[in-house]
């Protein structure tokens, strides 16, 4: 998705972390906040995090805390060893927009993002998209929705007639 947006990248590459442990280390050392401050100084005011279902709860908590740290009017800058004040003319907060479908891919390890203590701050502004736009076949859509609800018998009614057994001797 990031490639299709043009200048998009993964949250891991943007914030320079590999996994939950490296994100925690980056936060504790102040590197995460420094990265966010650099993004802020470059004009970034909104980070859109797609595929939120793959982000674990701890990662969301840490990212949200780092954003709160960066959005404070006064903050300690470890690289300078002093308290830094945000320019009053640069008073717009950096924000995080979460986009995702929790009926798709779960986090690799850990709890779901909606189990994060920070999730409550997103609840007041949660939107559910209910119109399916990329599928026009009503029966197929009903089958997909049955799968999402865990109704395997109903999903099989839709998909079993569409399945064909094939042999592919070249498949690795």
N, C-alpha and C positions, 0 to 999 in steps of 0.2 A: 504494500500500500504506500509506503514511504517513497518508493521510486516513482510511482504514478503521480504523486503530489509535486514532483519536481525537486525541491530542495530538502525533502524529508530524509530522516535517518531513524535508526532505532533509538529507543530511550537509553539502552546500554551504551551505544556509541556516543550519544549526545552528552550523557553525564559521566562517561568514562568508568563504567563498572562492568564486571563480568557476571557476578551472581550476588545473592543476598549478602554473603559474608564480605565480599569486596565492597559492596555498597555501604555496609555498616562501618567498615574500616575507613572508607573515604569520608563518610560523615563525621566520624569521631576525630579524624585528623584535620577536618576543616576543608578538605579538597573539594568535596561536593558543593559546599556553600560557595567556595571560590569559583568553581565552574559556573554555578548559577549566576553569580555576580558578573562574571565576564559576559555571559549571555545577556544579562540585563543591560549592561553598559553598551552592548552592541545593538540594543533596541528590541530584543526579544521580550514580549510581554505575555505571550501565550504559548504554552507547550501543549500540543495535542497528542495524547497518548492513545494510540489505536491498539486494538487487541488487548484491552484491559483484562480480559479473562485470563490471560497468560501471566499477568503480574501477580506476585504473591502478596499477601497482606502486609508482611514486614516491609517489603520494598515500598509499597504505597505509603505506609506510615513514615518511613525514613525520608522519602522524597517530599512528602507534605511538610514534615518538620523542617527540612532544609529550606523549603520555600518560605515558611513562616519566618525562619531566621533571617533570610535574605530580605524579606519584605519589612522587617523592623526598621524603624527610623534610625536607631543606633544599634550597631552590632560590633562585635569584636572581630577584627581581621587578624587571624593568626599569622598570615604572611607578613603583615606590618608590625605585629606585636602591639597593637593599639586599638582603641575604639574608633570606628569609622562612622561617620554620619552620612546618610543618604542625602544627596542633593535635593533640596525642596522642589526644584523645578522638575525633578525626575521622580515624581511622587506616585506614578502609576505602579500598581502591584504586578508582579509576575503571577500568572495564574496557570492552573492545570485543568485541561479539559479531557475527561475520560470518555473514550468511545469503545464499545465492545459488546459482545454477545456472549453471555455466560452459558449459553446453550451450545457453544462451540468448544474451543480448546481450553482445558483447565491449566492452572499454573503447573510448571514442571515439578516443583516441590513446594511444600508449604500450603498454607490456607489460601482461600480465594481472597481477592482484593476487597470484596464486600464484607469480609470478616475483620478488616483493619479498624482500629480505633478511629482513624481518619475518615472512614466511609461516611459517617454521620454528616460531615461538612458538605458532602455531595448530595445527600438525600433530598434536600429542599429543592434542588434544581435538577432532578432526574427526569428524563424524557424517555418514553418507550415508543419506539417506532413499530407500528403494527401493520403497515401496508407493505406487502411483498412486491418488489418492483422488477426483480430480475427473473422471475418465473411466471409464465402466463398460464400454465396448465394447472387448473384448479384442483384436479385429483392428485397430481404430483405434490402440490403445495400442502394439501391435506395430509398426505403421507409424511412429508417432512415435519409438519407440526405434530403429528402423532409420535414420531421419533423423539422430538424435543420434549414431549410430555412423558416419555417412557412407556407409551402404549404400543408395545411391540406387536401384538396381535393385529391391531388396526393397521399399523405400518406394513406388516407382511401382506395384508389384503391388497394394498396398493402396489407394493413393489414386487411381490413374488411373480405375478404374471409378466413383469417387465424383465425378469432375470433370465439369462440364457447361459447354459453351461457350455463352456468352451475349453479347449485344450490349447495351450500355447507352449510348445516345446522349446521356444527360444527365450521364454521368460526366465530371468536369472534367479 
